[in-house]
Protein backbone atom coordinates (compact mmCIF):
# COMPACT_ATOMS: atom_id res chain seq x y z
CA UNK A 1 0.00 0.00 0.00
CA UNK A 2 1.21 3.50 -0.83
CA UNK A 3 0.88 6.55 1.39
CA UNK A 4 -1.90 8.25 -0.65
CA UNK A 5 -3.93 5.00 -0.54
CA UNK A 6 -3.54 4.78 3.23
CA UNK A 7 -4.63 8.41 3.59
CA UNK A 8 -7.72 7.68 1.52
CA UNK A 9 -8.52 4.60 3.64
CA UNK A 10 -8.40 6.82 6.74
CA UNK A 11 -10.54 9.54 5.11
CA UNK A 12 -7.75 12.04 5.53
CA UNK A 13 -8.33 15.09 3.30
CA UNK A 14 -6.25 14.78 0.12
CA UNK A 15 -2.85 16.42 0.29
CA UNK A 16 0.21 16.36 -1.89
CA UNK A 17 1.61 13.09 -0.54
CA UNK A 18 4.48 11.26 -2.21
CA UNK A 19 3.63 7.76 -3.54
CA UNK A 20 5.87 6.19 -0.91
CA UNK A 21 5.28 2.55 -0.03
CA UNK A 22 4.07 1.84 3.51
CA UNK A 23 5.37 -1.31 5.23
CA UNK A 24 3.76 -1.00 8.62
CA UNK A 25 2.31 1.24 11.31
CA UNK A 26 3.10 1.67 15.02
CA UNK A 27 2.66 4.12 17.88
CA UNK A 28 5.93 3.04 19.55
CA UNK A 29 8.96 4.99 18.34
CA UNK A 30 11.27 2.10 19.22
CA UNK A 31 9.37 -0.20 16.84
CA UNK A 32 9.61 2.06 13.80
CA UNK A 33 11.34 0.54 10.78
CA UNK A 34 12.02 1.98 7.32
CA UNK A 35 8.73 2.44 5.50
CA UNK A 36 6.60 2.68 8.66
CA UNK A 37 3.96 5.27 9.48
CA UNK A 38 4.28 6.54 13.04
CA UNK A 39 1.12 7.37 15.00
CA UNK A 40 1.79 10.13 17.53
CA UNK A 41 -0.50 9.52 20.50
CA UNK A 42 -0.77 11.87 23.46
CA UNK A 43 -0.90 9.54 26.45
CA UNK A 44 -0.90 9.94 30.21
CA UNK A 45 2.90 9.64 30.44
CA UNK A 46 4.28 10.37 26.97
CA UNK A 47 3.40 12.44 23.93
CA UNK A 48 4.31 10.73 20.69
CA UNK A 49 4.99 14.13 19.14
CA UNK A 50 8.19 14.25 21.21
CA UNK A 51 9.67 11.48 19.04
CA UNK A 52 9.17 12.86 15.53
CA UNK A 53 12.86 13.46 14.86
CA UNK A 54 13.70 10.00 16.22
CA UNK A 55 11.19 8.19 14.00
CA UNK A 56 12.32 10.19 10.98
CA UNK A 57 15.84 8.96 11.66
CA UNK A 58 14.55 5.40 11.87
CA UNK A 59 13.04 5.63 8.39
CA UNK A 60 9.40 6.52 9.03
CA UNK A 61 7.63 7.89 5.95
CA UNK A 62 4.79 9.83 7.61
CA UNK A 63 3.16 10.74 10.91
CA UNK A 64 -0.48 10.41 11.92
CA UNK A 65 -1.63 12.64 14.77
CA UNK A 66 -4.40 14.84 16.09
CA UNK A 67 -2.37 18.06 16.03
CA UNK A 68 1.17 19.34 16.30
CA UNK A 69 2.12 21.24 19.42
CA UNK A 70 2.17 25.03 19.15
CA UNK A 71 5.18 26.09 17.13
CA UNK A 72 6.13 22.49 16.30
CA UNK A 73 6.95 21.33 12.80
CA UNK A 74 7.16 17.78 11.52
CA UNK A 75 10.16 16.46 9.58
CA UNK A 76 7.76 14.07 7.82
CA UNK A 77 4.39 14.42 6.07
CA UNK A 78 1.86 14.95 8.86
CA UNK A 79 -1.66 13.57 8.40
CA UNK A 80 -4.20 15.08 10.79
CA UNK A 81 -6.81 12.67 12.17
CA UNK A 82 -9.60 13.24 14.73
CA UNK A 83 -8.60 10.27 16.91
CA UNK A 84 -5.04 8.96 16.82
CA UNK A 85 -5.80 5.62 18.47
CA UNK A 86 -8.67 4.98 16.08
CA UNK A 87 -6.38 5.88 13.18
CA UNK A 88 -3.76 3.41 14.44
CA UNK A 89 -6.34 0.63 14.37
CA UNK A 90 -7.83 1.64 11.03
CA UNK A 91 -4.40 1.90 9.43
CA UNK A 92 -3.38 -1.50 10.80
CA UNK A 93 -6.52 -3.13 9.42
CA UNK A 94 -6.04 -1.47 6.03
CA UNK A 95 -2.38 -2.48 5.78
CA UNK A 96 -3.28 -6.11 6.53
CA UNK A 97 -6.18 -5.96 4.00
CA UNK A 98 -8.86 -6.41 6.69
CA UNK A 99 -8.27 -10.11 7.50
CA UNK A 100 -11.32 -10.35 9.79
CA UNK A 101 -13.59 -9.94 6.75
CA UNK A 102 -12.45 -13.37 5.56
CA UNK A 103 -12.92 -15.01 8.99
CA UNK A 104 -15.80 -15.83 11.30
CA UNK A 105 -14.82 -13.86 14.40
CA UNK A 106 -16.07 -14.40 17.96
CA UNK A 107 -15.26 -11.81 20.63
CA UNK A 108 -15.50 -12.66 24.33
CA UNK A 109 -15.70 -10.02 27.05
CA UNK A 110 -16.53 -9.91 30.76
CA UNK A 111 -14.69 -9.61 34.08
CA UNK A 112 -14.06 -13.32 34.59
CA UNK A 113 -14.45 -16.35 32.38
CA UNK A 114 -13.09 -14.76 29.19
CA UNK A 115 -10.13 -17.05 28.74
CA UNK A 116 -11.88 -20.34 29.49
CA UNK A 117 -14.86 -19.36 27.34
CA UNK A 118 -12.54 -18.36 24.51
CA UNK A 119 -10.62 -21.65 24.64
CA UNK A 120 -13.84 -23.65 24.86
CA UNK A 121 -15.34 -21.81 21.89
CA UNK A 122 -12.19 -22.35 19.84
CA UNK A 123 -12.21 -26.06 20.71
CA UNK A 124 -15.90 -26.47 19.84
CA UNK A 125 -15.48 -24.74 16.49
CA UNK A 126 -12.58 -27.03 15.66
CA UNK A 127 -14.70 -30.01 16.68
CA UNK A 128 -17.26 -28.73 14.18
CA UNK A 129 -14.64 -28.85 11.44
CA UNK A 130 -13.89 -25.13 11.33
CA UNK A 131 -10.12 -24.38 11.47
CA UNK A 132 -10.00 -21.77 14.24
CA UNK A 133 -7.32 -19.57 15.72
CA UNK A 134 -7.30 -17.90 19.12
CA UNK A 135 -6.07 -14.70 20.75
CA UNK A 136 -6.20 -14.81 24.55
CA UNK A 137 -4.27 -13.85 27.66
CA UNK A 138 -2.35 -17.09 27.35
CA UNK A 139 -1.14 -16.09 23.88
CA UNK A 140 -2.32 -16.80 20.38
CA UNK A 141 -2.87 -20.17 18.85
CA UNK A 142 -2.78 -21.01 15.16
CA UNK A 143 -5.36 -23.35 13.64
CA UNK A 144 -2.85 -26.23 13.78
CA UNK A 145 -2.55 -25.89 17.58
CA UNK A 146 0.79 -24.07 17.76
CA UNK A 147 0.68 -21.73 20.77
CA UNK A 148 2.72 -18.54 20.90
CA UNK A 149 2.95 -16.10 23.80
CA UNK A 150 2.45 -12.36 23.76
CA UNK A 151 4.88 -10.31 25.86
CA UNK A 152 3.67 -8.58 29.03
CA UNK A 153 0.35 -8.84 30.87
CA UNK A 154 -2.14 -7.72 28.25
CA UNK A 155 -5.34 -9.56 27.38
CA UNK A 156 -5.27 -8.01 23.94
CA UNK A 157 -2.15 -6.70 22.16
CA UNK A 158 -2.12 -3.38 20.29
CA UNK A 159 -4.08 -2.99 17.07
CA UNK A 160 -1.17 -3.67 14.66
CA UNK A 161 -0.41 -6.95 16.46
CA UNK A 162 -4.11 -7.91 16.46
CA UNK A 163 -4.42 -7.36 12.72
CA UNK A 164 -1.09 -9.05 11.94
CA UNK A 165 -2.11 -12.06 14.02
CA UNK A 166 -5.47 -12.32 12.25
CA UNK A 167 -3.63 -12.18 8.92
CA UNK A 168 -1.28 -14.94 10.12
CA UNK A 169 -4.25 -17.07 11.23
CA UNK A 170 -5.92 -16.59 7.86
CA UNK A 171 -2.81 -17.47 5.88
CA UNK A 172 -2.29 -20.55 8.07
CA UNK A 173 -5.63 -21.90 6.85
CA UNK A 174 -7.91 -20.46 9.51
CA UNK A 175 -11.56 -19.86 8.77
CA UNK A 176 -12.52 -18.55 12.20
CA UNK A 177 -10.93 -16.73 15.14
CA UNK A 178 -11.83 -16.26 18.79
CA UNK A 179 -10.56 -13.14 20.57
CA UNK A 180 -10.66 -12.07 24.18
CA UNK A 181 -11.72 -8.43 24.21
CA UNK A 182 -10.75 -6.70 27.44
CA UNK A 183 -12.15 -3.37 28.56
CA UNK A 184 -8.71 -1.84 28.03
CA UNK A 185 -8.62 -3.15 24.46
CA UNK A 186 -12.05 -1.72 23.73
CA UNK A 187 -11.31 1.63 25.37
CA UNK A 188 -7.94 1.99 23.65
CA UNK A 189 -9.28 0.89 20.23
CA UNK A 190 -7.00 -2.15 20.08
CA UNK A 191 -9.75 -4.24 18.48
CA UNK A 192 -11.21 -1.49 16.31
CA UNK A 193 -11.15 -2.70 12.73
CA UNK A 194 -12.06 -6.25 13.73
CA UNK A 195 -15.37 -7.16 12.11
CA UNK A 196 -17.17 -9.36 14.62
CA UNK A 197 -19.70 -12.07 13.91
CA UNK A 198 -20.53 -12.99 17.52
CA UNK A 199 -20.06 -11.15 20.82
CA UNK A 200 -20.06 -13.21 24.04
CA UNK A 201 -20.75 -11.55 27.40
CA UNK A 202 -19.71 -13.55 30.48
CA UNK A 203 -20.49 -11.24 33.42
CA UNK A 204 -19.35 -8.01 35.03
CA UNK A 205 -18.01 -7.25 38.51
CA UNK A 206 -15.74 -4.53 39.90
CA UNK A 207 -12.37 -4.61 38.13
CA UNK A 208 -9.91 -2.16 36.55
CA UNK A 209 -11.44 0.86 38.27
CA UNK A 210 -7.93 2.31 38.39
CA UNK A 211 -8.27 2.72 34.61
CA UNK A 212 -12.00 3.29 34.09
CA UNK A 213 -12.81 5.25 37.26
CA UNK A 214 -16.31 3.86 37.80
CA UNK A 215 -18.17 0.61 37.22
CA UNK A 216 -20.45 2.48 34.81
CA UNK A 217 -17.49 3.53 32.68
CA UNK A 218 -16.15 -0.03 32.82
CA UNK A 219 -19.52 -1.36 31.64
CA UNK A 220 -19.69 1.20 28.84
CA UNK A 221 -16.40 -0.02 27.39
CA UNK A 222 -17.40 -3.69 27.66
CA UNK A 223 -20.73 -2.88 25.99
CA UNK A 224 -18.90 -1.70 22.86
CA UNK A 225 -18.27 -5.29 21.82
CA UNK A 226 -22.00 -6.09 21.90
CA UNK A 227 -22.75 -2.88 20.00
CA UNK A 228 -20.33 -3.81 17.22
CA UNK A 229 -21.49 -7.40 16.64
CA UNK A 230 -24.62 -8.52 14.78
CA UNK A 231 -25.21 -11.38 17.23
CA UNK A 232 -24.72 -11.51 21.01
CA UNK A 233 -24.50 -14.38 23.50
CA UNK A 234 -25.58 -12.97 26.86
CA UNK A 235 -25.43 -14.35 30.41
CA UNK A 236 -28.98 -14.21 31.77
CA UNK A 237 -27.64 -14.66 35.32
CA UNK A 238 -25.73 -11.36 35.16
CA UNK A 239 -27.75 -8.29 36.28
CA UNK A 240 -25.95 -6.13 33.70
CA UNK A 241 -27.42 -8.20 30.87
CA UNK A 242 -30.74 -6.39 31.22
CA UNK A 243 -28.99 -3.31 29.84
CA UNK A 244 -27.58 -5.26 26.90
CA UNK A 245 -30.79 -6.85 25.68
CA UNK A 246 -31.62 -5.54 22.22
CA UNK A 247 -28.26 -3.85 21.69
CA UNK A 248 -27.20 -6.37 19.03
CA UNK A 249 -29.56 -7.02 16.13
CA UNK A 250 -29.92 -10.65 17.25
CA UNK A 251 -29.09 -12.47 20.48
CA UNK A 252 -29.32 -15.62 22.54
CA UNK A 253 -29.06 -16.09 26.30
CA UNK A 254 -27.66 -18.72 28.64
CA UNK A 255 -28.09 -19.53 32.33
CA UNK A 256 -26.51 -21.81 34.91
CA UNK A 257 -28.57 -20.54 37.85
CA UNK A 258 -32.13 -21.00 36.62
CA UNK A 259 -32.78 -17.66 34.93
CA UNK A 260 -35.07 -17.75 31.87
CA UNK A 261 -32.72 -18.35 28.93
CA UNK A 262 -32.36 -20.07 25.56
CA UNK A 263 -29.49 -22.25 26.80
CA UNK A 264 -29.91 -23.68 30.30
CA UNK A 265 -27.94 -26.18 32.36
CA UNK A 266 -29.54 -28.38 35.00
CA UNK A 267 -28.75 -31.53 36.97
CA UNK A 268 -25.16 -30.37 37.31
CA UNK A 269 -22.89 -32.89 39.05
CA UNK A 270 -19.21 -32.59 39.91
CA UNK A 271 -17.54 -35.99 39.71
CA UNK A 272 -13.98 -37.27 39.64
CA UNK A 273 -14.21 -37.26 35.83
CA UNK A 274 -15.32 -33.62 35.72
CA UNK A 275 -18.66 -31.89 35.23
CA UNK A 276 -21.75 -33.76 34.09
CA UNK A 277 -24.96 -31.87 33.28
CA UNK A 278 -27.96 -31.66 31.00
CA UNK A 279 -28.55 -28.85 28.54
CA UNK A 280 -31.82 -27.37 27.30
CA UNK A 281 -31.16 -25.45 24.12
CA UNK A 282 -32.51 -24.39 20.72
CA UNK A 283 -30.84 -27.59 19.45
CA UNK A 284 -32.88 -29.72 21.86
CA UNK A 285 -32.09 -31.27 25.24
CA UNK A 286 -28.97 -33.36 25.71
CA UNK A 287 -26.47 -34.68 28.26
CA UNK A 288 -22.99 -33.14 28.37
CA UNK A 289 -19.66 -33.91 30.02
CA UNK A 290 -16.91 -31.33 30.52
CA UNK A 291 -13.63 -32.67 32.02
CA UNK A 292 -12.98 -29.59 34.18
CA UNK A 293 -13.10 -28.59 37.85
CA UNK A 294 -15.62 -25.98 38.96
CA UNK A 295 -19.38 -25.72 38.58
CA UNK A 296 -18.96 -22.18 37.24
CA UNK A 297 -17.27 -23.64 34.17
CA UNK A 298 -20.66 -24.95 33.09
CA UNK A 299 -21.62 -21.32 32.41
CA UNK A 300 -18.50 -20.91 30.28
CA UNK A 301 -19.44 -24.09 28.42
CA UNK A 302 -22.96 -22.81 27.73
CA UNK A 303 -21.56 -19.57 26.34
CA UNK A 304 -19.10 -21.44 24.13
CA UNK A 305 -21.77 -23.82 22.86
CA UNK A 306 -24.15 -20.97 22.02
CA UNK A 307 -21.42 -19.14 20.09
CA UNK A 308 -20.31 -22.27 18.23
CA UNK A 309 -23.90 -23.18 17.40
CA UNK A 310 -24.38 -19.73 15.86
CA UNK A 311 -21.51 -20.52 13.50
CA UNK A 312 -22.93 -23.89 12.52
CA UNK A 313 -21.89 -26.46 15.13
CA UNK A 314 -24.38 -29.29 15.56
CA UNK A 315 -25.57 -30.77 18.84
CA UNK A 316 -23.48 -33.91 18.26
CA UNK A 317 -20.38 -31.83 17.55
CA UNK A 318 -20.92 -29.80 20.73
CA UNK A 319 -21.26 -32.92 22.89
CA UNK A 320 -18.16 -34.53 21.37
CA UNK A 321 -16.19 -31.30 21.57
CA UNK A 322 -16.98 -30.64 25.24
CA UNK A 323 -16.03 -34.17 26.26
CA UNK A 324 -12.62 -33.87 24.55
CA UNK A 325 -11.71 -30.44 25.92
CA UNK A 326 -8.23 -30.48 27.48
CA UNK A 327 -8.55 -27.38 29.64
CA UNK A 328 -6.73 -24.05 29.69
CA UNK A 329 -3.16 -23.53 30.95
CA UNK A 330 -3.30 -21.78 34.32
CA UNK A 331 -7.06 -22.16 34.74
CA UNK A 332 -7.89 -24.68 37.47
CA UNK A 333 -4.79 -26.56 36.32
CA UNK A 334 -3.95 -29.58 38.47
CA UNK A 335 -0.27 -30.13 39.29
CA UNK A 336 0.25 -33.86 40.01
CA UNK A 337 2.11 -34.59 43.23
CA UNK A 338 1.45 -38.20 44.17
CA UNK A 339 -0.54 -39.88 46.94
CA UNK A 340 1.59 -38.48 49.78
CA UNK A 341 1.18 -34.86 48.69
CA UNK A 342 -1.64 -32.34 48.84
CA UNK A 343 -3.62 -31.55 45.72
CA UNK A 344 -2.14 -28.43 44.09
CA UNK A 345 -4.16 -26.29 41.68
CA UNK A 346 -2.97 -23.27 39.68
CA UNK A 347 -5.61 -20.72 38.73
CA UNK A 348 -5.71 -17.16 37.41
CA UNK A 349 -8.35 -16.03 39.94
CA UNK A 350 -7.27 -12.53 40.95
CA UNK A 351 -10.48 -10.68 41.77
CA UNK A 352 -12.53 -11.19 44.94
CA UNK A 353 -15.48 -12.80 43.07
CA UNK A 354 -13.28 -15.15 41.03
CA UNK A 355 -11.25 -16.14 44.10
CA UNK A 356 -14.46 -16.77 46.01
CA UNK A 357 -15.73 -19.06 43.25
CA UNK A 358 -12.44 -20.92 42.93
CA UNK A 359 -12.16 -21.60 46.66
CA UNK A 360 -15.83 -22.56 46.92
CA UNK A 361 -15.34 -25.04 44.09
CA UNK A 362 -12.25 -26.62 45.64
CA UNK A 363 -13.81 -26.79 49.10
CA UNK A 364 -16.48 -29.15 47.80
CA UNK A 365 -13.86 -31.68 46.67
CA UNK A 366 -11.29 -31.27 49.48
CA UNK A 367 -11.51 -33.83 52.30
CA UNK A 368 -8.81 -32.05 54.31
CA UNK A 369 -7.97 -28.39 54.71
CA UNK A 370 -7.94 -25.71 52.03
CA UNK A 371 -4.94 -23.43 51.49
CA UNK A 372 -4.59 -20.42 49.22
CA UNK A 373 -1.53 -18.46 48.10
CA UNK A 374 -2.67 -15.06 46.83
CA UNK A 375 -1.29 -11.59 46.13
CA UNK A 376 -2.56 -8.40 44.53
CA UNK A 377 -0.99 -6.36 41.75
CA UNK A 378 0.74 -3.07 42.40
CA UNK A 379 1.11 0.07 40.37
CA UNK A 380 -2.30 1.50 39.55
CA UNK A 381 -3.95 -1.91 39.25
CA UNK A 382 -7.17 -1.40 41.23
CA UNK A 383 -5.86 -1.07 44.81
CA UNK A 384 -9.44 -1.23 46.08
CA UNK A 385 -9.54 -5.00 45.69
CA UNK A 386 -6.60 -5.75 48.02
CA UNK A 387 -8.54 -5.75 51.29
CA UNK A 388 -11.48 -7.69 49.79
CA UNK A 389 -9.04 -10.31 48.51
CA UNK A 390 -7.70 -10.72 52.03
CA UNK A 391 -11.22 -11.11 53.40
CA UNK A 392 -12.28 -13.67 50.78
CA UNK A 393 -9.07 -15.68 51.14
CA UNK A 394 -9.37 -16.03 54.91
CA UNK A 395 -13.13 -16.65 54.86
CA UNK A 396 -13.10 -19.33 52.18
CA UNK A 397 -9.79 -21.06 52.99
CA UNK A 398 -8.53 -22.59 56.21
CA UNK A 399 -5.09 -21.08 55.64
CA UNK A 400 -4.18 -18.05 53.53
CA UNK A 401 -0.66 -17.08 52.50
CA UNK A 402 -0.41 -13.48 51.27
CA UNK A 403 2.44 -12.81 48.88
CA UNK A 404 3.61 -10.81 45.88
CA UNK A 405 1.85 -10.59 42.52
CA UNK A 406 3.48 -8.06 40.20
CA UNK A 407 3.79 -5.29 42.79
CA UNK A 408 5.72 -3.11 40.32
CA UNK A 409 6.50 0.29 41.87
CA UNK A 410 4.18 -0.14 44.86
CA UNK A 411 5.93 -1.19 48.09
CA UNK A 412 5.06 -4.83 48.65
CA UNK A 413 4.66 -4.19 52.36
CA UNK A 414 1.82 -1.75 51.61
CA UNK A 415 -0.04 -4.31 49.50
CA UNK A 416 0.34 -7.03 52.11
CA UNK A 417 -0.80 -4.64 54.85
CA UNK A 418 -4.00 -3.91 52.91
CA UNK A 419 -4.72 -7.61 52.44
CA UNK A 420 -4.04 -8.24 56.13
CA UNK A 421 -6.37 -5.36 57.02
CA UNK A 422 -9.17 -6.94 54.99
CA UNK A 423 -8.73 -10.19 56.89
CA UNK A 424 -8.47 -8.60 60.34
CA UNK A 425 -11.51 -6.37 59.84
CA UNK A 426 -13.48 -9.53 59.08
CA UNK A 427 -12.26 -10.99 62.39
CA UNK A 428 -9.88 -13.47 60.75
CA UNK A 429 -6.37 -14.45 61.79
CA UNK A 430 -5.79 -17.57 59.66
CA UNK A 431 -3.16 -15.96 57.45
CA UNK A 432 0.55 -15.37 57.14
CA UNK A 433 2.44 -13.04 54.80
CA UNK A 434 5.46 -14.35 52.88
CA UNK A 435 6.73 -11.69 50.51
CA UNK A 436 8.70 -13.88 48.11
CA UNK A 437 6.23 -15.81 45.94
CA UNK A 438 8.51 -18.81 45.51
CA UNK A 439 8.94 -19.07 49.28
CA UNK A 440 5.20 -18.59 49.81
CA UNK A 441 4.44 -21.49 47.46
CA UNK A 442 7.00 -23.71 49.17
CA UNK A 443 5.66 -22.76 52.59
CA UNK A 444 2.06 -23.66 51.72
CA UNK A 445 2.83 -26.88 49.84
CA UNK A 446 5.33 -27.93 52.50
CA UNK A 447 2.88 -27.39 55.35
CA UNK A 448 -0.20 -28.92 53.69
CA UNK A 449 -1.06 -32.58 54.29
CA UNK A 450 -2.30 -35.33 51.98
CA UNK A 451 -6.01 -34.71 51.47
CA UNK A 452 -5.50 -30.93 51.63
CA UNK A 453 -5.77 -28.66 48.60
CA UNK A 454 -3.40 -25.76 47.88
CA UNK A 455 -4.68 -23.14 45.44
CA UNK A 456 -2.00 -20.96 43.86
CA UNK A 457 -4.11 -18.01 42.75
CA UNK A 458 -3.54 -14.93 40.64
CA UNK A 459 -0.77 -15.76 38.18
CA UNK A 460 -2.17 -18.62 36.13
CA UNK A 461 -0.13 -19.11 32.97
CA UNK A 462 1.61 -15.71 33.05
CA UNK A 463 5.28 -16.12 32.21
CA UNK A 464 6.71 -13.11 34.05
CA UNK A 465 6.70 -11.74 37.60
CA UNK A 466 7.07 -7.98 37.99
CA UNK A 467 9.06 -7.16 41.11
CA UNK A 468 9.77 -3.45 41.36
CA UNK A 469 11.36 -2.43 38.07
CA UNK A 470 12.48 -6.00 37.35
CA UNK A 471 10.51 -8.30 35.06
CA UNK A 472 11.48 -11.85 35.98
CA UNK A 473 10.69 -15.08 34.11
CA UNK A 474 8.01 -17.06 35.93
CA UNK A 475 6.20 -20.37 35.62
CA UNK A 476 3.70 -21.06 38.40
CA UNK A 477 3.28 -24.73 37.49
CA UNK A 478 7.03 -25.32 37.55
CA UNK A 479 7.27 -23.56 40.92
CA UNK A 480 4.56 -25.86 42.24
CA UNK A 481 6.36 -28.92 40.91
CA UNK A 482 9.60 -27.82 42.56
CA UNK A 483 7.80 -27.29 45.86
CA UNK A 484 6.19 -30.73 45.64
CA UNK A 485 9.58 -32.27 44.90
CA UNK A 486 11.13 -30.42 47.86
CA UNK A 487 8.69 -31.98 50.34
CA UNK A 488 9.63 -35.55 49.37
C-alpha positions, 0 to 999 in steps of 0.5 A: 500500500502506498501513502496516498492510498492509506490516507484515503482509507483513513478519510484524511483530506487529500494532500500532496503526498508522495507515492511512498510505499508503507510497510507498517504502522506503530505508535511506539517509536522504538518499533519504527522501521524503514517504510513505517507510518508513526502514530503520535499519540498523546498519552498519560505519560508520553506524547508521541509528538516528542519522538518525531525526529527520532522516528524520521531517523529510523526511516518513518515515511509519515506521521499520523496525529491529532495536532502538532504542538504550538510552534512544532513542525514535523520532519515528515508528512503529517496527516491530521486525524480526529482520533489517533488511536482509532487511526492506528487501528484503522491503518493497521486493518487497512495495511493487513487488508482487513483479515477479519472480513475473511474469517468468522470472528467471535469476541468474548468479554466480561470480568471473569471467564473470558479465557476459558470461554474463549478456549472452549469456543475455539475447541468447539469450532474445531470439533465442528470442522472449522479451522480456528485460531485464538487470541487470549491472555495465554497467547495466540494459537494457530489453527494447527494448535501451535501456541505462541505467547504475547509479551507482558500482561495484556489480554489483547495486544495493540491494534497492529499486532491484532491485525497481523495475528489475524492475517497470520491465522488466515494465511495458516488456513484459519476460517474462524478466530476467537478473541478475548476483548478486554475493557482496556482493548475496547477503550484503547481501540485495540480491536477497532477494525475487527469485524465481529460475527458474535459477541459473548458476554460472560459477566461483570463485577468490579475490576480495573477501576484504576483505569476506568474510574467507575463501574459504569465507565467499565460497563460502557467499554465492555458494551462496545463489543456487543454494540459492534457485533450482529449477534450476542451471546448474553449471560442471563444470570448477570444483572448487567445483561438487562442493559444489553438486551436488544443492543445487538440485532440478534441475540441468545441467552444462557443460564446456569442458575435457573434464569429464563434463557435459551441455553440452560444447564440443569442436573449439574454434578461434579464428579472425579471425571469432571462436570456432568450436566444436562442442557436445554437449548434451541438444538434440543435437550442433551447430556454433556460432560466437561472434564474440568473442575468448577461448577462455574465452568458450566456457564463458560461451556454454555456460552461457548456452545451458544457461540459455536452453534451460531456458527454452525456447530451441531448438537453432536459436535458440541457434545463430542467437543466438550467431552474432549476439551483439554482445559486451559493452561493456568485455569484450574490446572492440576499439578500432580504430586502423588498420593503423599502430597496435597492436591495443588491447583494453579488458577488465574483467579485474581479478583474477589469474586473469582477467588471466592468461586475458585475456593468454593469449588475446591472446598467441595472436593477437598476432604482435608484443609484448604490453602490459598496463596494469593497476592494483589498487583501493584502500580495502579492496578485497582488497589481497592480490591486488596482488602477484599481479597484478604477477606475472601481468602481467609473466609473461604480457605482454612489457611491463607498465605499473602504474597507478591503478585506483580507489585511493580513500583508499589511497596510490597509491604503496603499491598500485604498490609491492605490484604491483612487489614481486609482479613483482620476487619473480618475478624480473621487471623488464619493468614501469614504473609510471605513476601517472596512468591517462591517461598510462599508457594514452598511454605504452603505446599510444604505445610499442607497434608495429603487430602488438603488442597493448595490453590495458587491463585492470581498468576495462572499461565503468566510467564513473568513476575514484575518485582519493582522495576524488574521483570522476571521469568516465571512459571507457576506450574514449575514452581509448584512442581519444585515445591512438591519435589522439595517436600519428598 
